[in-house]
Amino acid sequence: MAWTLPRTWVPGELVTASMMNTQIRDNLNFLYSNVATWTPTVTFDTPGNLSVAYATQVGTWCRAGGFVVARMVVITSTFTFTTASGGLRIGGLPLPNSSSQESPGGGLLWAGITKAGYTHLTPMVAGSSSSAYINASGSGQAVATISAPDTPSGGTLRLNGEFIYPV
């Protein structure tokens, strides 16, 4: 089903069920069913010798007005490194953030990240970018970015989250 350009109604025009179905029902169905896929990746600012294999690597997204809503599930089967450094990056977002400022994502279910004193992780889409990083927060803690030492070299990383950002 394709999008139909909105009609300009004329005063006195007879509105039929077919016209209403095309203009309202069909266009709403298009908006709510226009879901595409993307492939999320994980890396670091400096990947070094990072080796990643994915047990699960799926993403879906849709554009709603001036925003993208993207969801992902990443579970690694191999996640090893000794020389990687910097922030953990989620790459492959379908469209770049139109803002030069970072945009807070949405929810994140996570496992395999250890950052003492921090209890909450939030995905943040980097400004003018198609990648995201993860900020950590906790009571009495300054906000910090998840980085290589916070992740399990030789373990499993699980990220199940959502991003909402301007395009």
Secondary structure, DSSP 8 states (H G I E B T S, - for coil): ----------TT----HHHHIIIIIIHHHHHHH--EEE--EEEEEE-TT-EEEEEEEEEEEEEETTEEEEEEEEEEEEEE-SS-EEEEEEE--SS--SSSS-EE---EEEES---TT--EEEEEE-TTSS-EEEEEE-TT---EE-BGGGS-TTS--EEEEEEEEE-
